[in-house]
Amino acid sequence: MSTQAREILEKYWDKEIPIDPIKLANALGAEVKADPDLATSGEFNCTNDGPLIQYNNTESKVRQRFTIAHELGHFVLGHGGAYRDNPEEFSLANHDPLEIAANRFAAELLMPEAVINLLIFKKGIKDIAKLSSMLQVSQIAMQFRLKNLGLIS
Ligand SMILES: [Zn+2]
């Protein structure tokens, strides 16, 4: 399991849920810009002014949050260069190792294992719809995360 997301959360997360990926990106020195005219879901670029994450704010809130976390992954994981991400890049069917790594980072950032465990085992919340709404992620993303953590089959 990658530790970058956990380290970032330990350093910069204000312990509020849902976790705000924009705050974390800003804390890490990346600028985050909403652009309703963006032709993609999200993009990451290393510009002369520094790292820049752009996201399409006409998409659903949970998609926007995942997009920002995914683009932040490209930055934090040192993928360099420029990324143009569309729903295919977020899909589980994507086999590009860099996209898989960015998706994993995003999942770990928005759905930390410790938070999931707290919600499920301490607060007794077992409903996927409720868990995903508390963490503001899609139900599919939550389902996949719970599977990865071995909590559902
Ligand atoms: Zn990507």
Residues whose N, C-alpha, C, O or C-beta is under 5 A from the ligand:
A	BS01	ZN	Y83 D85 E89 E99 A102
